Amino acid sequence: MQPLGPYAADLSLAMAIADEVDALTLPGSTGHLEVELKADDSPVTAFDREAERIIRARVASERPADAFVGEEYAPTSGGARQWVVDPIDGTKNFVRGVPVWATLIALLDDGVPVVGVVSAPALGRRWFAAAGAGAWRGTNLGTAERIGVSQVNSLADASLSYSSLSGWEQRGLLPAFLGLAGDVWRTRAYGDFWSYMMVAEGTVDAAMEPELELYDMAALVPIVTEAGGRFTSLAGEPGPFGGDALATNGSLHDEVLRRLQG
């Protein structure tokens, strides 16, 4: 694969951390786990917390000047560089033994996502990207396969993925979403990180969710954009800061935004 540019060392670190976390989480992904509910009623397990501790410790050791934001513990301050992590994206799947879950590791430099790693060991897949170096699929930097978005340019030919309907209803956007869903070729609720990685791979043309946190999205952004796609909020704001997400192959983006905004 091509040289990885100024963030090569950071990407290599993120990949090494993902290896370590995968070794922890994969053996625990068979279901029947002890689950706690957080204040927002989302589930958390000992694996979520230990995975984040592993990542925090490695970042603190090897990038001590960098800030850190994770799902399970309080953020740490630092300079312009900030690591943003979801230790297990898809915990509800994880606790039921469904293999669609992943560890998300991102580096933001002055607020711009420049490194993203999405590691889904139960699926046997990993995706990664660094700014200016393209998007890739594989667990090894030397043997990974470059990926890119689709060339579909019509909603009538598009495959759309989402997470659930309840969030759209709560936001008052269900009629707009259902109208859009009725005009595309195919809809499937692959959900969570997987929808967006399929956009990056070109097997899905648009993915969207109405309620997300920074740690849900930060790692996805460089992978989608380096694959040639676009990633914005539902208001059209680029990046992972809008509290919701739309990722497309680029060709469909403006039309999908218009439809969702009514």
C-alpha positions as a Python dict, from the first residue, in 0.01 Angstrom:
ca = {
    (1, 'M'): (0, 0, 0),
    (2, 'Q'): (102, 364, -48),
    (3, 'P'): (288, 571, 217),
    (4, 'L'): (55, 685, 493),
    (5, 'G'): (169, 1047, 519),
    (6, 'P'): (218, 1257, 832),
    (7, 'Y'): (-14, 1043, 1047),
    (8, 'A'): (151, 710, 967),
    (9, 'A'): (287, 661, 1319),
    (10, 'D'): (-50, 747, 1473),
    (11, 'L'): (-229, 501, 1246),
    (12, 'S'): (23, 231, 1331),
    (13, 'L'): (-38, 297, 1700),
    (14, 'A'): (-416, 280, 1655),
    (15, 'M'): (-384, -48, 1466),
    (16, 'A'): (-164, -196, 1741),
    (17, 'I'): (-413, -85, 2007),
    (18, 'A'): (-696, -242, 1806),
    (19, 'D'): (-505, -572, 1804),
    (20, 'E'): (-477, -559, 2182),
    (21, 'V'): (-843, -472, 2235),
    (22, 'D'): (-963, -738, 1991),
    (23, 'A'): (-776, -998, 2195),
    (24, 'L'): (-977, -888, 2499),
    (25, 'T'): (-1322, -846, 2349),
    (26, 'L'): (-1353, -1130, 2099),
    (27, 'P'): (-1344, -1411, 2359),
    (28, 'G'): (-1616, -1230, 2555),
    (29, 'S'): (-1854, -1185, 2263),
    (30, 'T'): (-2050, -1505, 2301),
    (31, 'G'): (-2343, -1346, 2487),
    (32, 'H'): (-2475, -1421, 2839),
    (33, 'L'): (-2278, -1134, 2991),
    (34, 'E'): (-2345, -937, 3307),
    (35, 'V'): (-2485, -604, 3195),
    (36, 'E'): (-2532, -273, 3376),
    (37, 'L'): (-2749, 15, 3260),
    (38, 'K'): (-2600, 364, 3251),
    (39, 'A'): (-2792, 682, 3329),
    (40, 'D'): (-2921, 698, 2971),
    (41, 'D'): (-3037, 333, 2989),
    (42, 'S'): (-2769, 218, 2746),
    (43, 'P'): (-2594, -107, 2842),
    (44, 'V'): (-2233, -139, 2950),
    (45, 'T'): (-2022, -441, 3038),
    (46, 'A'): (-1686, -499, 3203),
    (47, 'F'): (-1547, -551, 2853),
    (48, 'D'): (-1647, -198, 2746),
    (49, 'R'): (-1471, -51, 3047),
    (50, 'E'): (-1159, -264, 3027),
    (51, 'A'): (-1125, -198, 2654),
    (52, 'E'): (-1134, 175, 2714),
    (53, 'R'): (-880, 144, 2997),
    (54, 'I'): (-644, -39, 2762),
    (55, 'I'): (-676, 228, 2495),
    (56, 'R'): (-638, 515, 2743),
    (57, 'A'): (-328, 360, 2893),
    (58, 'R'): (-158, 313, 2555),
    (59, 'V'): (-240, 666, 2444),
    (60, 'A'): (-126, 813, 2776),
    (61, 'S'): (200, 622, 2750),
    (62, 'E'): (280, 687, 2384),
    (63, 'R'): (107, 1021, 2319),
    (64, 'P'): (111, 1186, 2665),
    (65, 'A'): (47, 1537, 2531),
    (66, 'D'): (-274, 1436, 2353),
    (67, 'A'): (-627, 1471, 2491),
    (68, 'F'): (-863, 1175, 2517),
    (69, 'V'): (-1240, 1134, 2488),
    (70, 'G'): (-1409, 798, 2543),
    (71, 'E'): (-1758, 673, 2608),
    (72, 'E'): (-1707, 522, 2951),
    (73, 'Y'): (-1485, 761, 3149),
    (74, 'A'): (-1426, 1135, 3188),
    (75, 'P'): (-1228, 1309, 2914),
    (76, 'T'): (-872, 1429, 2962),
    (77, 'S'): (-739, 1762, 2838),
    (78, 'G'): (-445, 1824, 2610),
    (79, 'G'): (-338, 2018, 2306),
    (80, 'A'): (-479, 2030, 1956),
    (81, 'R'): (-466, 1654, 1916),
    (82, 'Q'): (-750, 1447, 2062),
    (83, 'W'): (-811, 1072, 2058),
    (84, 'V'): (-1179, 979, 2047),
    (85, 'V'): (-1280, 622, 2123),
    (86, 'D'): (-1584, 399, 2148),
    (87, 'P'): (-1450, 81, 2309),
    (88, 'I'): (-1743, -131, 2186),
    (89, 'D'): (-1979, 24, 1936),
    (90, 'G'): (-2284, -202, 1931),
    (91, 'T'): (-2284, -318, 2293),
    (92, 'K'): (-2643, -442, 2260),
    (93, 'N'): (-2525, -677, 1986),
    (94, 'F'): (-2216, -770, 2187),
    (95, 'V'): (-2414, -882, 2491),
    (96, 'R'): (-2648, -1096, 2280),
    (97, 'G'): (-2372, -1267, 2082),
    (98, 'V'): (-2456, -1083, 1757),
    (99, 'P'): (-2123, -1031, 1575),
    (100, 'V'): (-2194, -674, 1457),
    (101, 'W'): (-1989, -468, 1703),
    (102, 'A'): (-1656, -292, 1679),
    (103, 'T'): (-1392, -85, 1854),
    (104, 'L'): (-1369, 267, 1711),
    (105, 'I'): (-1043, 462, 1746),
    (106, 'A'): (-1001, 812, 1601),
    (107, 'L'): (-746, 1090, 1615),
    (108, 'L'): (-861, 1448, 1568),
    (109, 'D'): (-603, 1715, 1491),
    (110, 'D'): (-731, 2066, 1561),
    (111, 'G'): (-1085, 1932, 1539),
    (112, 'V'): (-1037, 1745, 1210),
    (113, 'P'): (-1063, 1362, 1210),
    (114, 'V'): (-733, 1252, 1054),
    (115, 'V'): (-706, 886, 1160),
    (116, 'G'): (-982, 629, 1191),
    (117, 'V'): (-973, 258, 1279),
    (118, 'V'): (-1286, 44, 1300),
    (119, 'S'): (-1208, -309, 1415),
    (120, 'A'): (-1484, -571, 1411),
    (121, 'P'): (-1312, -896, 1511),
    (122, 'A'): (-1628, -1108, 1531),
    (123, 'L'): (-1687, -1022, 1165),
    (124, 'G'): (-1321, -1079, 1084),
    (125, 'R'): (-1296, -726, 944),
    (126, 'R'): (-1113, -402, 1005),
    (127, 'W'): (-1125, -70, 820),
    (128, 'F'): (-884, 219, 855),
    (129, 'A'): (-776, 548, 702),
    (130, 'A'): (-536, 837, 752),
    (131, 'A'): (-574, 1183, 603),
    (132, 'G'): (-450, 1190, 244),
    (133, 'A'): (-367, 819, 239),
    (134, 'G'): (-694, 659, 128),
    (135, 'A'): (-926, 413, 302),
    (136, 'W'): (-838, 48, 349),
    (137, 'R'): (-976, -286, 466),
    (138, 'G'): (-758, -542, 643),
    (139, 'T'): (-586, -613, 971),
    (140, 'N'): (-233, -556, 841),
    (141, 'L'): (-99, -230, 701),
    (142, 'G'): (115, -413, 448),
    (143, 'T'): (-153, -636, 297),
    (144, 'A'): (-469, -426, 323),
    (145, 'E'): (-703, -368, 29),
    (146, 'R'): (-795, -16, -76),
    (147, 'I'): (-1168, 57, -74),
    (148, 'G'): (-1388, 320, -240),
    (149, 'V'): (-1748, 432, -254),
    (150, 'S'): (-1998, 336, -521),
    (151, 'Q'): (-2077, 528, -840),
    (152, 'V'): (-2455, 511, -795),
    (153, 'N'): (-2602, 852, -878),
    (154, 'S'): (-2977, 791, -860),
    (155, 'L'): (-3195, 732, -555),
    (156, 'A'): (-3390, 477, -753),
    (157, 'D'): (-3074, 265, -774),
    (158, 'A'): (-2947, 332, -422),
    (159, 'S'): (-2911, 103, -122),
    (160, 'L'): (-2980, 279, 209),
    (161, 'S'): (-2889, 158, 558),
    (162, 'Y'): (-3011, 290, 891),
    (163, 'S'): (-3020, 189, 1258),
    (164, 'S'): (-3380, 203, 1380),
    (165, 'L'): (-3704, 395, 1325),
    (166, 'S'): (-3761, 520, 1679),
    (167, 'G'): (-3502, 797, 1665),
    (168, 'W'): (-3650, 937, 1346),
    (169, 'E'): (-3992, 942, 1506),
    (170, 'Q'): (-3861, 1118, 1818),
    (171, 'R'): (-3700, 1387, 1603),
    (172, 'G'): (-4016, 1440, 1401),
    (173, 'L'): (-3837, 1317, 1090),
    (174, 'L'): (-4008, 983, 1040),
    (175, 'P'): (-4231, 1097, 748),
    (176, 'A'): (-3930, 1241, 564),
    (177, 'F'): (-3724, 930, 631),
    (178, 'L'): (-3999, 692, 520),
    (179, 'G'): (-4056, 898, 208),
    (180, 'L'): (-3687, 871, 123),
    (181, 'A'): (-3683, 499, 206),
    (182, 'G'): (-3976, 443, -28),
    (183, 'D'): (-3789, 595, -321),
    (184, 'V'): (-3464, 399, -302),
    (185, 'W'): (-3389, 61, -452),
    (186, 'R'): (-3328, -115, -120),
    (187, 'T'): (-3326, -51, 255),
    (188, 'R'): (-3166, -255, 530),
    (189, 'A'): (-3100, -176, 895),
    (190, 'Y'): (-2742, -298, 918),
    (191, 'G'): (-2691, -42, 1193),
    (192, 'D'): (-2409, 113, 1394),
    (193, 'F'): (-2059, 134, 1239),
    (194, 'W'): (-2133, -132, 976),
    (195, 'S'): (-2367, 88, 774),
    (196, 'Y'): (-2094, 347, 729),
    (197, 'M'): (-1822, 99, 647),
    (198, 'M'): (-2046, -42, 375),
    (199, 'V'): (-2074, 308, 232),
    (200, 'A'): (-1693, 330, 231),
    (201, 'E'): (-1672, -12, 61),
    (202, 'G'): (-1928, 81, -203),
    (203, 'T'): (-2179, -190, -111),
    (204, 'V'): (-2425, 60, 41),
    (205, 'D'): (-2478, 408, -104),
    (206, 'A'): (-2616, 603, 195),
    (207, 'A'): (-2628, 555, 573),
    (208, 'M'): (-2788, 778, 832),
    (209, 'E'): (-2881, 805, 1200),
    (210, 'P'): (-3066, 1081, 1386),
    (211, 'E'): (-2898, 1051, 1729),
    (212, 'L'): (-2525, 996, 1777),
    (213, 'E'): (-2234, 1104, 1995),
    (214, 'L'): (-1890, 1220, 1888),
    (215, 'Y'): (-1735, 887, 1984),
    (216, 'D'): (-1989, 705, 1765),
    (217, 'M'): (-1878, 897, 1457),
    (218, 'A'): (-1521, 1027, 1480),
    (219, 'A'): (-1349, 710, 1353),
    (220, 'L'): (-1599, 670, 1070),
    (221, 'V'): (-1537, 1011, 914),
    (222, 'P'): (-1184, 967, 772),
    (223, 'I'): (-1270, 621, 641),
    (224, 'V'): (-1579, 741, 454),
    (225, 'T'): (-1418, 1058, 322),
    (226, 'E'): (-1087, 895, 224),
    (227, 'A'): (-1295, 637, 36),
    (228, 'G'): (-1440, 923, -170),
    (229, 'G'): (-1765, 978, 19),
    (230, 'R'): (-1915, 1256, 226),
    (231, 'F'): (-1994, 1257, 596),
    (232, 'T'): (-2205, 1535, 748),
    (233, 'S'): (-2474, 1601, 1004),
    (234, 'L'): (-2836, 1601, 888),
    (235, 'A'): (-2802, 1979, 870),
    (236, 'G'): (-2511, 1941, 627),
    (237, 'E'): (-2228, 2025, 870),
    (238, 'P'): (-1915, 1830, 772),
    (239, 'G'): (-1765, 1596, 1029),
    (240, 'P'): (-1883, 1425, 1349),
    (241, 'F'): (-2003, 1719, 1557),
    (242, 'G'): (-2372, 1759, 1472),
    (243, 'G'): (-2526, 1492, 1695),
    (244, 'D'): (-2649, 1293, 1394),
    (245, 'A'): (-2504, 1163, 1070),
    (246, 'L'): (-2546, 1120, 698),
    (247, 'A'): (-2280, 938, 498),
    (248, 'T'): (-2310, 883, 125),
    (249, 'N'): (-2102, 809, -181),
    (250, 'G'): (-2102, 1185, -246),
    (251, 'S'): (-2314, 1179, -560),
    (252, 'L'): (-2635, 1133, -361),
    (253, 'H'): (-2551, 1354, -66),
    (254, 'D'): (-2719, 1683, -153),
    (255, 'E'): (-3040, 1515, -267),
    (256, 'V'): (-3062, 1300, 45),
    (257, 'L'): (-3000, 1605, 266),
    (258, 'R'): (-3275, 1793, 86),
    (259, 'R'): (-3520, 1507, 130),
    (260, 'L'): (-3447, 1465, 501),
    (261, 'Q'): (-3471, 1836, 567),
    (262, 'G'): (-3812, 1851, 403),
}
